[in-house]
Amino acid sequence: MTQIPPQPGIMEIALYVSGDSRLAGRDEVLKLSSNENPLGCSDKARAAFTAATAELHRYPSTDHAALRRAIGEIHRLDPERIICGVGSDEVLQFVTQAYAGTGDEIITTEHGFSMYPILARMVGAVPVTVPEVERRIEVDAILAAVTARTKIVFIANPANPTGTMLTGDELQRLATGLPAHVILVHDGAYTEFAGDFDGGAALVDRHPNVVMTRTFSKIHGLGGLRIGWGYAARDIIDVLNRIRQPFNLSSAQMAAAEAAIRDTGFTARCADLNARMRERMRNSLIQMGVACDESFANFVLARFAGPDEAEAADAALREDGILVRRVAGYGLPAALRITVGDEDGCARVIDCLGRFMAARRAPE
């Protein structure tokens, strides 16, 4: 056994656990545990990825210029203020590595994405978790938790796993209320499912200490390729690029991502399907007696009467070959996070849970 100790905080990290993808004894399952796009990815992205295989012997571009230019054109952003990473998780890691260290504090929220505390401990920082109010981020709680040691505030908006969202005024109040020495990281992985929301881009333009992150894993359906990006002030992007590996993205990744973001018709079709099926799912859950907040993402959070009922509902879904996400680790033991699927997938979930709840509520 090695006698070399790891850096402070590393052994306090609980390993990240992804959503289940297999069920014993079943060859086919309906996987609604990882918030993946039920329509897959754009045909144009798939074709671009295939075409890129002809150049696999070539090193990729180190500056991601073509992909950054495409992102800039579609979202009307300055490509020089964009950085690309292996999923948005890598961009979040860049920010943490660059701006926090041993003894610093990083603020997260009660039901926030589980990667945030992991990133804090990775650099020896202390994760400070503040309460939410009815599964919504509470701006005043964040501002009250800021100290001289606070370096970063992480929020996901829309939030995972709750699906709730801050208003524009709340976001502005948070950014304005933070001192200049604190970076606000606005994780916008689910932006495209929230209507005309810009993911925090305007906030970045107004505040030099705000970083926006986005991903190709959700609406663009490229979770298997791991591609994300961030947008921030030029000086922050310059810092992050100094710790980014020069070949962190392959040519095939970048080709697929560029084609995906330029296929705006496919993106719009995915957003429209999600909005319709999300409303159907939420309304059906409420009608059968399962609490469900309005969601602005590509999933709903079904809240049951207690942990036992949530566990039983999960078992019933598994019996029908449907995988959803238990979220007890997020402080929500009585809830299940259910990805919004296509029409058939949503119908299967509604039918299964409808039968489960009817039997659960039937008089003995």
C-alpha positions as CSV (number, residue, x, y, z in Angstrom):
1,M,0.0,0.0,0.0
2,T,1.4,3.4,-0.9
3,Q,2.5,5.7,1.8
4,I,2.0,8.8,-0.3
5,P,-1.1,10.7,0.9
6,P,-3.4,12.4,-1.6
7,Q,-4.2,16.1,-1.5
8,P,-6.5,17.3,1.3
9,G,-10.2,16.7,0.5
10,I,-9.8,13.9,-2.1
11,M,-10.6,11.0,0.3
12,E,-13.8,12.9,1.4
13,I,-15.2,12.6,-2.1
14,A,-18.1,10.3,-2.5
15,L,-17.9,8.7,-6.0
16,Y,-20.4,10.0,-8.5
17,V,-23.1,7.4,-9.3
18,S,-24.8,7.7,-12.7
19,G,-28.4,6.6,-13.5
20,D,-29.0,2.9,-14.0
21,S,-29.0,1.6,-17.5
22,R,-29.6,-2.1,-17.1
23,L,-32.1,-4.4,-15.4
24,A,-31.3,-8.0,-14.5
25,G,-33.2,-10.4,-16.7
26,R,-34.3,-7.9,-19.3
27,D,-32.7,-7.3,-22.7
28,E,-34.6,-4.1,-23.3
29,V,-35.4,-1.3,-20.9
30,L,-36.9,2.1,-21.1
31,K,-34.1,4.2,-19.7
32,L,-35.4,7.4,-18.1
33,S,-32.7,7.8,-15.5
34,S,-30.1,10.1,-17.1
35,N,-32.1,12.9,-18.8
36,E,-31.1,11.8,-22.3
37,N,-32.8,12.9,-25.5
38,P,-35.4,10.4,-26.5
39,L,-34.9,11.4,-30.2
40,G,-31.2,10.7,-30.0
41,C,-29.0,13.2,-31.9
42,S,-29.3,15.1,-35.1
43,D,-28.7,13.1,-38.3
44,K,-26.4,15.8,-39.4
45,A,-24.3,15.4,-36.2
46,R,-24.1,11.7,-36.8
47,A,-23.0,12.1,-40.4
48,A,-20.3,14.7,-39.4
49,F,-19.0,12.3,-36.7
50,T,-18.8,9.5,-39.3
51,A,-17.1,11.7,-41.8
52,A,-14.5,12.7,-39.2
53,T,-13.4,9.1,-38.8
54,A,-11.4,9.4,-42.1
55,E,-9.0,11.8,-40.3
56,L,-8.5,9.9,-37.0
57,H,-4.8,9.8,-37.5
58,R,-4.6,13.6,-37.4
59,Y,-4.3,15.6,-34.2
60,P,-7.3,17.8,-33.6
61,S,-7.4,21.6,-33.5
62,T,-6.1,22.9,-30.1
63,D,-8.2,26.1,-30.2
64,H,-11.6,24.7,-31.1
65,A,-12.0,27.7,-33.4
66,A,-14.6,26.2,-35.7
67,L,-16.8,24.9,-32.9
68,R,-16.5,28.2,-30.9
69,R,-17.4,30.1,-34.0
70,A,-20.5,28.0,-34.6
71,I,-21.6,28.4,-30.9
72,G,-21.0,32.1,-31.2
73,E,-23.1,32.4,-34.4
74,I,-26.0,30.4,-33.1
75,H,-26.1,32.1,-29.7
76,R,-24.9,35.5,-30.8
77,L,-21.8,35.4,-28.5
78,D,-18.2,36.4,-28.9
79,P,-16.3,33.2,-29.8
80,E,-13.2,34.6,-28.1
81,R,-15.1,34.4,-24.8
82,I,-16.0,30.8,-25.2
83,I,-14.1,27.7,-23.9
84,C,-14.9,24.1,-24.8
85,G,-14.5,21.1,-22.6
86,V,-15.1,17.4,-22.1
87,G,-18.7,18.0,-21.1
88,S,-19.6,21.1,-19.1
89,D,-18.2,19.2,-16.1
90,E,-14.7,19.9,-17.3
91,V,-15.4,23.6,-17.7
92,L,-16.7,23.6,-14.1
93,Q,-13.5,21.8,-13.1
94,F,-11.4,24.4,-14.8
95,V,-13.1,27.2,-12.9
96,T,-12.7,25.4,-9.6
97,Q,-9.0,24.6,-10.2
98,A,-8.2,28.1,-11.3
99,Y,-10.0,30.1,-8.6
100,A,-10.3,27.9,-5.4
101,G,-7.9,26.0,-3.2
102,T,-7.3,24.6,0.2
103,G,-9.3,26.3,2.9
104,D,-11.5,28.3,0.5
105,E,-15.3,28.0,0.5
106,I,-17.5,27.0,-2.4
107,I,-21.3,27.6,-2.0
108,T,-23.7,25.0,-3.3
109,T,-27.5,24.6,-2.6
110,E,-29.4,21.9,-0.7
111,H,-30.5,19.9,-3.7
112,G,-27.8,21.1,-6.1
113,F,-26.0,18.9,-8.6
114,S,-23.8,16.4,-6.8
115,M,-20.7,17.2,-8.8
116,Y,-20.3,20.6,-7.1
117,P,-19.2,19.3,-3.7
118,I,-16.9,16.9,-5.5
119,L,-15.2,19.7,-7.4
120,A,-14.8,21.7,-4.2
121,R,-13.1,18.8,-2.3
122,M,-11.0,18.0,-5.4
123,V,-9.1,21.3,-4.8
124,G,-9.2,21.1,-1.0
125,A,-11.9,23.7,-0.7
126,V,-14.8,23.5,1.8
127,P,-18.3,23.0,0.2
128,V,-20.9,25.1,2.0
129,T,-24.4,24.0,1.4
130,V,-27.3,26.4,1.9
131,P,-31.0,25.6,2.2
132,E,-33.5,25.8,-0.6
133,V,-37.2,26.8,-0.1
134,E,-39.6,24.3,-1.5
135,R,-37.0,22.9,-3.8
136,R,-36.1,26.3,-5.3
137,I,-32.7,28.1,-4.9
138,E,-33.0,30.8,-2.3
139,V,-31.0,33.9,-3.2
140,D,-31.0,35.3,0.3
141,A,-29.6,32.1,1.7
142,I,-26.7,32.2,-0.7
143,L,-25.9,35.8,-0.1
144,A,-26.0,35.3,3.7
145,A,-23.5,32.4,3.4
146,V,-20.8,34.5,1.7
147,T,-17.7,35.1,3.7
148,A,-14.2,36.4,3.0
149,R,-13.2,32.8,2.1
150,T,-15.9,32.3,-0.4
151,K,-14.5,32.0,-3.9
152,I,-17.2,30.3,-6.0
153,V,-21.0,29.9,-6.0
154,F,-22.4,27.1,-8.1
155,I,-26.0,27.1,-9.2
156,A,-27.8,25.0,-11.8
157,N,-30.7,26.9,-13.4
158,P,-32.9,25.2,-14.4
159,A,-31.9,23.0,-11.4
160,N,-31.1,19.3,-11.4
161,P,-32.8,17.3,-9.9
162,T,-35.7,19.6,-9.0
163,G,-36.4,21.1,-12.5
164,T,-37.2,24.5,-10.8
165,M,-35.8,27.8,-12.0
166,L,-34.9,31.2,-10.8
167,T,-36.6,34.3,-12.4
168,G,-34.5,36.8,-14.2
169,D,-34.9,39.3,-11.3
170,E,-33.7,36.7,-8.8
171,L,-30.7,35.9,-11.0
172,Q,-29.9,39.6,-11.3
173,R,-30.2,40.1,-7.5
174,L,-27.9,37.2,-6.9
175,A,-25.2,38.4,-9.3
176,T,-25.5,42.0,-8.0
177,G,-25.4,40.9,-4.4
178,L,-22.2,38.9,-4.6
179,P,-18.9,40.7,-3.9
180,A,-16.4,41.1,-6.7
181,H,-14.1,38.4,-5.3
182,V,-16.7,35.6,-5.7
183,I,-17.4,33.9,-9.1
184,L,-21.0,32.9,-9.8
185,V,-21.1,29.8,-12.0
186,H,-24.4,29.6,-13.8
187,D,-24.7,26.0,-14.9
188,G,-27.2,26.1,-17.8
189,A,-27.2,22.4,-18.9
190,Y,-31.0,22.5,-19.4
191,T,-31.3,26.0,-20.9
192,E,-32.8,24.9,-24.2
193,F,-35.8,23.3,-22.4
194,A,-36.7,26.6,-20.6
195,G,-38.3,28.5,-23.5
196,D,-36.5,31.7,-24.6
197,F,-34.1,31.8,-21.6
198,D,-30.6,32.8,-22.7
199,G,-28.9,30.5,-20.1
200,G,-27.3,33.4,-18.3
201,A,-25.4,34.9,-21.3
202,A,-26.7,38.5,-20.6
203,L,-25.8,38.1,-17.0
204,V,-22.2,37.3,-18.0
205,D,-22.1,40.4,-20.2
206,R,-23.2,42.6,-17.2
207,H,-21.0,41.0,-14.6
208,P,-17.3,40.2,-15.0
209,N,-17.4,37.6,-12.2
210,V,-20.2,35.4,-13.8
211,V,-19.4,32.2,-15.8
212,M,-22.1,30.4,-17.8
213,T,-21.7,26.7,-18.7
214,R,-23.7,24.7,-21.3
215,T,-23.6,21.2,-22.7
216,F,-24.2,19.2,-25.8
217,S,-25.3,16.2,-23.7
218,K,-29.0,17.1,-23.2
219,I,-31.0,18.6,-26.1
220,H,-28.3,17.9,-28.7
221,G,-28.3,14.2,-27.7
222,L,-24.5,13.9,-27.6
223,G,-24.0,12.6,-24.0
224,G,-21.9,9.8,-25.3
225,L,-19.4,12.2,-26.8
226,R,-18.9,14.4,-23.7
227,I,-18.8,18.0,-25.1
228,G,-19.6,21.2,-23.2
229,W,-18.7,24.9,-23.2
230,G,-18.5,28.0,-21.1
231,Y,-18.9,31.7,-21.7
232,A,-17.2,34.4,-19.5
233,A,-15.2,37.6,-19.6
234,R,-12.0,37.4,-21.7
235,D,-9.7,37.5,-18.7
236,I,-11.4,34.5,-17.1
237,I,-11.4,32.5,-20.4
238,D,-7.7,33.3,-20.7
239,V,-7.0,31.9,-17.2
240,L,-9.1,28.7,-17.9
241,N,-7.3,28.1,-21.2
242,R,-4.0,28.0,-19.4
243,I,-5.0,24.9,-17.5
244,R,-7.0,23.2,-20.3
245,Q,-5.3,20.3,-22.0
246,P,-4.5,21.4,-25.6
247,F,-6.1,18.3,-27.1
248,N,-9.0,17.8,-24.7
249,L,-11.5,17.4,-27.6
250,S,-11.1,15.1,-30.6
251,S,-11.8,16.1,-34.2
252,A,-14.8,13.8,-34.2
253,Q,-16.3,15.3,-31.1
254,M,-15.9,18.8,-32.5
255,A,-17.3,17.9,-35.9
256,A,-20.4,16.3,-34.4
257,A,-21.0,19.2,-32.0
258,E,-20.7,21.8,-34.7
259,A,-23.2,20.0,-36.9
260,A,-25.5,19.5,-33.9
261,I,-25.6,23.2,-32.9
262,R,-26.1,24.3,-36.5
263,D,-29.1,22.0,-36.9
264,T,-31.5,24.4,-35.3
265,G,-34.5,22.6,-36.8
266,F,-33.7,19.4,-34.9
267,T,-33.1,21.4,-31.7
268,A,-36.5,23.1,-32.0
269,R,-38.3,19.8,-32.6
270,C,-36.7,18.3,-29.5
271,A,-37.7,21.3,-27.4
272,D,-41.3,21.2,-28.7
273,L,-41.6,17.5,-27.9
274,N,-40.2,17.9,-24.5
275,A,-42.5,20.8,-23.6
276,R,-45.6,18.8,-24.7
277,M,-44.6,15.6,-23.0
278,R,-43.4,17.3,-19.8
279,E,-46.8,19.0,-19.4
280,R,-48.6,15.7,-20.0
281,M,-46.4,13.9,-17.5
282,R,-46.8,16.5,-14.8
283,N,-50.5,16.9,-15.2
284,S,-51.0,13.1,-15.1
285,L,-48.9,12.7,-12.0
286,I,-50.9,15.4,-10.2
287,Q,-54.2,13.9,-11.2
288,M,-53.1,10.5,-9.8
289,G,-52.1,12.1,-6.5
290,V,-48.4,12.5,-7.0
291,A,-47.0,16.0,-6.2
292,C,-44.9,17.5,-9.0
293,D,-43.5,21.0,-9.3
294,E,-43.5,22.9,-12.6
295,S,-40.3,21.8,-14.4
296,F,-38.2,23.8,-16.8
297,A,-35.9,20.9,-17.8
298,N,-36.3,17.6,-19.6
299,F,-37.4,15.7,-16.5
300,V,-40.0,15.9,-13.8
301,L,-39.6,15.3,-10.1
302,A,-42.4,13.0,-8.8
303,R,-42.8,13.5,-5.1
304,F,-44.6,10.6,-3.2
305,A,-46.1,10.4,0.3
306,G,-42.8,9.2,1.8
307,P,-39.6,7.2,1.1
308,D,-41.4,3.9,1.3
309,E,-43.9,4.9,-1.4
310,A,-41.2,6.2,-3.6
311,E,-39.2,3.0,-3.3
312,A,-42.3,1.0,-4.1
313,A,-43.1,3.1,-7.1
314,D,-39.5,2.6,-8.3
315,A,-39.9,-1.1,-7.9
316,A,-43.2,-1.1,-9.9
317,L,-41.5,0.8,-12.7
318,R,-38.6,-1.6,-12.8
319,E,-41.0,-4.5,-12.9
320,D,-42.4,-2.9,-16.1
321,G,-38.8,-2.5,-17.5
322,I,-38.7,1.3,-16.8
323,L,-35.6,2.9,-15.2
324,V,-35.9,6.2,-13.4
325,R,-33.6,8.0,-10.9
326,R,-33.8,7.7,-7.1
327,V,-32.7,11.0,-5.6
328,A,-32.3,10.3,-1.9
329,G,-28.7,11.3,-2.3
330,Y,-29.9,14.8,-3.2
331,G,-31.9,15.1,0.0
332,L,-35.1,14.0,-1.7
333,P,-35.8,10.4,-0.4
334,A,-39.5,10.6,-1.2
335,A,-39.0,11.5,-4.9
336,L,-38.1,10.0,-8.2
337,R,-36.6,12.0,-11.1
338,I,-38.2,10.9,-14.4
339,T,-36.7,11.9,-17.7
340,V,-39.4,13.1,-20.2
341,G,-39.4,10.6,-23.0
342,D,-41.2,10.4,-26.3
343,E,-45.0,9.8,-26.6
344,D,-44.7,6.0,-26.1
345,G,-42.3,6.3,-23.2
346,C,-44.4,8.9,-21.4
347,A,-47.5,6.7,-21.9
348,R,-45.8,3.7,-20.4
349,V,-44.7,5.7,-17.3
350,I,-48.1,7.2,-16.8
351,D,-49.9,3.9,-17.2
352,C,-47.5,2.1,-14.8
353,L,-47.7,4.8,-12.1
354,G,-51.4,5.2,-12.6
355,R,-51.9,1.5,-11.8
356,F,-49.5,1.7,-8.9
357,M,-51.2,4.7,-7.3
358,A,-54.7,3.3,-7.8
359,A,-53.7,0.1,-6.0
360,R,-51.9,2.1,-3.3
361,R,-55.0,4.2,-2.6
362,A,-57.6,1.5,-2.9
363,P,-59.4,0.7,0.3
364,E,-58.3,-2.6,2.0
